[in-house]
Amino acid sequence: MKTVARIAKVETFVAGMSCFVRLTTEDGIQGVGESTAFAFPKNVAEVIKSYEGFLIGANAHDVEANWLKMYRALGWRGLTMGGAISAIDQACWDIRGRTYETPVWNLLGGRSRKAVRGMKVVWGLTKEALINDSLAAQREGYTAIKVILHQHEHHGMRHAQKIEDLVNRMAELRDAVGNTLDIGVELHRNMQPGNSIALIKELMKFRPLFVEDPIPPDSVLSFGEVSAKVDTPMAAGERNTSIYEFREYIEHAGLSFVRPDIGLAGGFTHVRKICGMAEAHHQGVLPHAVPSGAIATMAHIHLGISVPNWEAQEHVDQNVDPVQQMVKRIPLVKEGWLYPFDEPGLGMEINDAFFATNPPVVVHGVKPDLREDGSVALR
């Protein structure tokens, strides 16, 4: 058994909101990974490049040691660094799978399930669009959706008006799709504890699978105060970057579901630990996966195949440009279920020809939602 796979080359590829990394060993084995720190993909690439001196000559199989060396070197934290480490970690696991000629899920403990249940994200800017898109997902075979219930326009509404509109949207949606479709409600960090509690209490009668991020992720204590006053299952964690941050959410935030992102929260090495902590607390896993590209999506699928408390996987269509142009193939989705490829590693390849065209990179402007008095709204 080959126990050494020394890294000889580090490459980064940036386009749209994605940053990919490809590691090549001295033996020519390649592994790929993807950061989902979508706000600053160029910054992630620079962090990966800063790790190049360490990575060249490092053994890709030593995923635990590599992770800790990168994380502890400067005592630094944050989403950009988390995205870089996560992408590198995925690539190392990909190399491990290719070296041992087995899929990554088989290295993580084998199968817990035959496929991963997809949870289609429905944006629905209007009530009509919300219902139409949800029905379309249901027809595609999805058994779970996540709706972005709180929209930009709600910041301009008075309290009672906002609550009424949001409750009506949920009521008509549930009536349209029936009870065989699980509905997760995303409030997208747009509310304060008080008014979010008022809303969640009224939403409960529509039996949401969960309510996610009613308030900004600035305080575990504040989130726990919301959870303690409602009976609806709560979900959070998409901006957390390690087991250390997730520990507090798991133990003190009153969660029913944790939301790690394999492109932010430490790749396979740390997200599988996060799943284990959640399992010990009888919490399910609903990974964050928007706007993941195809490689991060596939990494989630491999982990989801092996993790016993993986409830469903957030998902957006991958068969759109430029997402599908960045890789040689996209993950397989059948009637709302996601499947890994049976090839060694992740079974994914970067499309060099696309990146040779110098594709554009998304630069996000500073355009927060504003309230009627011009002050910055929550997000």
C-alpha positions as CSV (number, residue, x, y, z in Angstrom):
1,M,0.0,0.0,0.0
2,K,1.4,3.4,-1.0
3,T,1.5,5.7,2.0
4,V,3.4,8.6,0.5
5,A,2.0,11.0,-2.2
6,R,4.2,14.1,-2.1
7,I,2.7,17.2,-3.7
8,A,4.7,18.6,-6.5
9,K,2.4,21.2,-8.1
10,V,-0.3,23.6,-6.9
11,E,-2.7,25.2,-9.4
12,T,-5.6,27.6,-8.9
13,F,-8.5,28.3,-11.3
14,V,-10.9,31.2,-10.8
15,A,-14.1,32.0,-12.7
16,G,-17.5,33.4,-11.8
17,M,-17.8,33.0,-8.0
18,S,-15.7,29.8,-7.9
19,C,-12.1,29.1,-7.0
20,F,-10.7,25.6,-7.7
21,V,-7.4,24.0,-6.7
22,R,-5.6,21.2,-8.4
23,L,-2.8,19.4,-6.7
24,T,-0.4,17.1,-8.6
25,T,1.9,14.6,-6.8
26,E,5.4,13.6,-7.8
27,D,3.8,10.4,-9.3
28,G,1.5,12.5,-11.5
29,I,-1.7,11.8,-9.5
30,Q,-4.0,14.8,-9.4
31,G,-6.7,15.8,-7.0
32,V,-9.2,18.7,-7.2
33,G,-11.1,20.7,-4.7
34,E,-13.4,23.8,-4.6
35,S,-13.7,26.7,-2.3
36,T,-17.2,28.1,-1.7
37,A,-16.1,31.4,-0.3
38,F,-18.0,32.9,-3.2
39,A,-17.7,36.6,-2.2
40,F,-14.0,36.8,-2.8
41,P,-12.8,33.9,-5.1
42,K,-9.6,35.8,-6.1
43,N,-8.7,36.3,-2.5
44,V,-9.0,32.6,-1.9
45,A,-6.7,31.9,-4.8
46,E,-4.1,34.2,-3.2
47,V,-4.4,32.3,0.1
48,I,-3.9,29.0,-1.6
49,K,-0.8,30.4,-3.4
50,S,0.5,31.5,0.0
51,Y,0.3,27.9,1.2
52,E,2.2,26.6,-1.9
53,G,5.6,26.7,-0.1
54,F,4.2,24.3,2.6
55,L,2.3,22.1,0.2
56,I,5.1,21.4,-2.2
57,G,6.7,18.2,-0.7
58,A,3.9,17.6,1.8
59,N,2.3,14.1,1.9
60,A,-1.2,14.5,0.6
61,H,-2.3,11.4,2.7
62,D,-1.6,13.3,5.9
63,V,-4.8,15.2,5.8
64,E,-5.1,15.8,9.6
65,A,-1.5,17.1,9.9
66,N,-1.8,19.2,6.8
67,W,-5.1,20.7,8.0
68,L,-3.7,21.7,11.3
69,K,-0.4,23.1,10.0
70,M,-2.3,25.4,7.6
71,Y,-4.9,26.4,10.2
72,R,-2.5,26.9,13.2
73,A,0.5,28.5,11.5
74,L,-0.6,32.1,12.1
75,G,-3.5,31.7,14.5
76,W,-5.6,33.2,11.7
77,R,-9.3,32.6,11.0
78,G,-12.0,33.6,8.6
79,L,-14.1,32.5,5.5
80,T,-11.3,33.2,3.0
81,M,-8.8,31.1,4.8
82,G,-11.5,28.5,5.5
83,G,-12.3,28.4,1.8
84,A,-8.7,27.9,0.9
85,I,-8.0,25.1,3.4
86,S,-11.3,23.4,2.4
87,A,-10.4,23.3,-1.3
88,I,-6.9,21.9,-0.5
89,D,-8.3,19.3,1.8
90,Q,-10.8,18.1,-0.8
91,A,-8.0,17.8,-3.3
92,C,-5.9,15.7,-0.8
93,W,-8.8,13.3,-0.2
94,D,-9.3,13.1,-4.0
95,I,-5.6,12.1,-4.3
96,R,-6.1,9.5,-1.6
97,G,-9.0,8.0,-3.4
98,R,-7.2,7.9,-6.7
99,T,-4.1,6.4,-5.1
100,Y,-6.0,3.6,-3.4
101,E,-8.3,3.3,-6.5
102,T,-11.5,3.7,-4.6
103,P,-14.2,6.5,-4.3
104,V,-13.7,9.0,-1.5
105,W,-16.9,7.8,0.2
106,N,-15.4,4.4,0.6
107,L,-12.5,5.9,2.5
108,L,-14.9,7.7,4.8
109,G,-16.6,4.5,6.1
110,G,-18.5,3.2,3.2
111,R,-22.2,3.6,2.4
112,S,-24.8,4.7,4.8
113,R,-27.3,5.2,2.0
114,K,-27.8,4.5,-1.7
115,A,-28.1,8.1,-2.7
116,V,-28.3,11.6,-1.3
117,R,-31.7,13.3,-1.1
118,G,-31.6,16.6,-2.9
119,M,-33.2,19.8,-1.4
120,K,-33.9,22.1,-4.4
121,V,-33.4,25.8,-3.6
122,V,-36.3,27.9,-4.7
123,W,-35.7,31.6,-5.0
124,G,-39.2,32.8,-5.8
125,L,-38.9,36.6,-5.8
126,T,-42.7,36.9,-5.9
127,K,-45.4,34.7,-4.4
128,E,-46.4,33.5,-7.8
129,A,-42.8,32.6,-8.7
130,L,-42.3,30.9,-5.4
131,I,-45.2,28.6,-5.9
132,N,-44.5,27.9,-9.6
133,D,-40.9,27.1,-9.0
134,S,-41.8,24.9,-6.0
135,L,-44.3,22.9,-8.1
136,A,-41.6,22.5,-10.8
137,A,-39.2,21.1,-8.3
138,Q,-41.8,18.7,-7.1
139,R,-42.5,17.5,-10.7
140,E,-38.7,17.0,-11.1
141,G,-38.9,14.4,-8.3
142,Y,-37.5,16.5,-5.4
143,T,-39.0,15.5,-2.0
144,A,-37.6,18.6,-0.3
145,I,-37.1,22.2,-1.2
146,K,-35.7,25.3,0.5
147,V,-37.5,28.6,-0.1
148,I,-36.0,32.0,0.3
149,L,-39.1,33.4,2.0
150,H,-37.8,36.8,3.2
151,Q,-37.1,39.0,0.1
152,H,-35.5,42.4,-0.3
153,E,-38.9,44.1,-0.5
154,H,-39.8,43.0,3.0
155,H,-37.3,45.5,4.5
156,G,-39.6,48.3,3.4
157,M,-42.7,46.9,5.2
158,R,-44.0,47.6,8.6
159,H,-43.9,44.8,11.2
160,A,-47.5,43.6,10.9
161,Q,-47.5,44.0,7.1
162,K,-44.3,42.0,6.8
163,I,-45.5,39.2,9.0
164,E,-48.8,39.0,7.2
165,D,-47.1,38.8,3.8
166,L,-44.6,36.1,4.8
167,V,-47.2,34.0,6.5
168,N,-49.5,34.3,3.4
169,R,-46.7,33.2,1.1
170,M,-46.1,30.1,3.2
171,A,-49.8,29.3,3.5
172,E,-50.4,29.4,-0.2
173,L,-47.2,27.4,-0.9
174,R,-48.1,24.6,1.5
175,D,-51.6,24.5,0.0
176,A,-50.1,24.2,-3.5
177,V,-47.6,21.5,-2.9
178,G,-49.4,19.5,-0.2
179,N,-47.8,17.6,2.7
180,T,-45.6,15.2,0.7
181,L,-42.9,17.9,0.0
182,D,-40.7,18.9,2.9
183,I,-40.2,22.7,3.0
184,G,-37.3,24.4,4.6
185,V,-37.7,28.1,5.2
186,E,-34.7,30.4,4.8
187,L,-35.0,33.8,6.4
188,H,-31.5,34.7,5.2
189,R,-30.3,36.6,8.4
190,N,-32.8,39.4,7.7
191,M,-34.6,39.7,11.0
192,Q,-34.1,40.6,14.7
193,P,-34.8,38.1,17.4
194,G,-38.1,39.6,18.4
195,N,-39.8,39.9,15.0
196,S,-38.3,36.6,13.9
197,I,-39.9,34.8,16.9
198,A,-43.2,36.4,16.1
199,L,-43.0,35.1,12.5
200,I,-41.7,31.6,13.3
201,K,-44.6,31.0,15.7
202,E,-47.0,31.7,12.9
203,L,-45.2,29.6,10.4
204,M,-45.2,26.5,12.6
205,K,-48.7,25.5,11.5
206,F,-47.5,24.9,8.0
207,R,-45.0,22.3,9.3
208,P,-41.7,23.5,7.9
209,L,-38.9,21.0,8.0
210,F,-36.8,23.8,9.5
211,V,-36.3,27.6,9.7
212,E,-32.8,28.7,8.9
213,D,-30.9,31.8,9.9
214,P,-33.7,34.1,11.1
215,I,-31.1,36.4,12.6
216,P,-27.4,37.2,11.6
217,P,-24.8,34.7,12.7
218,D,-23.2,37.2,14.9
219,S,-24.1,35.6,18.2
220,V,-24.7,32.0,19.3
221,L,-26.4,33.2,22.4
222,S,-28.9,35.3,20.4
223,F,-29.7,32.4,18.2
224,G,-30.2,30.2,21.2
225,E,-32.7,32.8,22.6
226,V,-34.7,32.6,19.4
227,S,-34.7,28.8,19.4
228,A,-35.8,28.6,23.1
229,K,-39.0,30.6,22.3
230,V,-40.2,28.6,19.3
231,D,-41.1,25.0,18.7
232,T,-40.1,24.8,15.0
233,P,-36.9,23.0,14.1
234,M,-34.0,25.4,13.7
235,A,-31.0,25.3,11.3
236,A,-27.8,27.3,11.1
237,G,-24.1,27.2,10.4
238,E,-23.4,28.0,6.8
239,R,-20.8,30.7,7.6
240,N,-18.9,28.6,10.2
241,T,-15.4,27.4,9.3
242,S,-14.4,24.7,11.7
243,I,-15.5,22.3,14.4
244,Y,-14.6,24.9,17.0
245,E,-17.2,27.3,15.8
246,F,-19.8,24.5,15.2
247,R,-19.3,23.2,18.8
248,E,-21.0,26.3,20.2
249,Y,-23.9,26.2,17.8
250,I,-24.4,22.5,18.3
251,E,-24.4,22.8,22.1
252,H,-26.0,26.2,22.7
253,A,-28.1,27.4,19.7
254,G,-31.0,24.9,20.1
255,L,-30.5,23.5,16.6
256,S,-32.2,20.5,15.0
257,F,-30.0,20.7,11.9
258,V,-26.5,21.9,11.3
259,R,-25.5,23.5,8.0
260,P,-21.8,23.0,7.3
261,D,-20.4,23.7,3.9
262,I,-17.5,21.5,2.7
263,G,-16.0,24.4,0.8
264,L,-15.8,26.6,3.9
265,A,-15.9,24.5,7.0
266,G,-12.7,22.5,6.5
267,G,-13.2,20.1,3.7
268,F,-13.8,16.4,4.4
269,T,-11.4,16.4,7.4
270,H,-13.5,18.8,9.5
271,V,-17.0,18.5,8.1
272,R,-17.1,14.8,8.9
273,K,-16.1,15.7,12.5
274,I,-18.9,18.3,12.6
275,C,-21.3,15.7,11.4
276,G,-20.1,13.4,14.2
277,M,-20.7,16.1,16.8
278,A,-24.1,16.7,15.5
279,E,-24.9,13.0,15.5
280,A,-24.0,12.8,19.2
281,H,-26.6,15.5,19.8
282,H,-29.2,13.8,17.6
283,Q,-29.1,16.6,15.1
284,G,-29.4,16.2,11.4
285,V,-27.0,17.5,8.7
286,L,-28.3,19.8,5.9
287,P,-25.2,21.0,4.2
288,H,-25.0,24.5,2.7
289,A,-24.3,24.3,-1.0
290,V,-25.2,27.6,-2.7
291,P,-23.6,28.7,-4.9
292,S,-21.4,25.6,-5.0
293,G,-20.0,24.5,-8.2
294,A,-19.8,20.9,-9.5
295,I,-16.7,19.8,-7.5
296,A,-17.9,21.0,-4.1
297,T,-21.3,19.5,-4.9
298,M,-19.7,16.2,-5.6
299,A,-17.6,16.4,-2.5
300,H,-20.8,16.9,-0.5
301,I,-22.4,13.8,-2.2
302,H,-19.4,11.6,-1.2
303,L,-19.7,12.7,2.4
304,G,-23.4,12.4,2.4
305,I,-23.3,8.8,1.1
306,S,-21.3,7.9,4.2
307,V,-22.6,10.1,7.0
308,P,-25.6,8.5,8.8
309,N,-27.3,11.8,10.0
310,W,-27.2,13.5,6.5
311,E,-30.8,14.6,6.1
312,A,-30.8,16.2,2.7
313,Q,-28.4,18.2,0.5
314,E,-29.2,21.8,-0.6
315,H,-28.9,21.9,-4.4
316,V,-29.1,24.2,-7.3
317,D,-28.9,23.2,-11.0
318,Q,-25.4,22.5,-12.2
319,N,-26.3,22.2,-15.9
320,V,-26.0,26.0,-16.5
321,D,-23.2,28.1,-17.8
322,P,-20.6,28.9,-16.7
323,V,-20.9,26.2,-13.9
324,Q,-21.0,23.2,-16.3
325,Q,-18.2,24.7,-18.4
326,M,-15.7,24.7,-15.5
327,V,-15.6,20.9,-15.3
328,K,-15.6,18.0,-17.7
329,R,-18.9,16.7,-16.3
330,I,-21.4,17.6,-13.6
331,P,-22.9,15.5,-10.8
332,L,-25.6,13.1,-11.6
333,V,-29.1,13.9,-10.4
334,K,-32.0,11.5,-10.9
335,E,-35.6,12.5,-9.8
336,G,-34.3,14.7,-7.0
337,W,-31.6,12.3,-5.8
338,L,-27.8,12.9,-6.1
339,Y,-25.4,10.1,-6.9
340,P,-21.5,9.9,-6.7
341,F,-19.5,8.5,-9.6
342,D,-18.1,5.0,-8.9
343,E,-14.6,6.0,-10.0
344,P,-11.6,6.5,-7.7
345,G,-11.4,9.8,-5.8
346,L,-14.2,12.3,-6.5
347,G,-14.5,11.4,-10.2
348,M,-14.2,15.0,-11.2
349,E,-11.9,16.9,-13.6
350,I,-11.3,20.6,-14.2
351,N,-11.9,21.8,-17.7
352,D,-8.5,23.5,-18.6
353,A,-9.8,24.7,-21.9
354,F,-12.5,26.8,-20.3
355,F,-10.0,28.5,-17.9
356,A,-7.6,29.1,-20.8
357,T,-10.1,31.6,-22.1
358,N,-9.6,33.9,-19.0
359,P,-13.2,33.7,-18.0
360,P,-14.7,36.7,-16.0
361,V,-14.7,36.7,-12.2
362,V,-17.7,38.0,-10.3
363,V,-16.9,41.1,-8.1
364,H,-19.6,41.7,-5.5
365,G,-20.3,45.4,-4.9
366,V,-21.2,46.9,-1.5
367,K,-25.0,47.2,-1.9
368,P,-26.7,46.3,1.3
369,D,-30.5,46.4,1.7
370,L,-31.6,49.7,3.3
371,R,-34.6,50.5,5.4
372,E,-36.9,53.4,4.6
373,D,-34.8,55.9,6.7
374,G,-31.7,54.9,4.8
375,S,-30.1,52.9,7.6
376,V,-28.6,49.5,6.8
377,A,-30.9,46.5,7.1
378,L,-29.9,43.2,8.6
379,R,-28.5,40.5,6.3
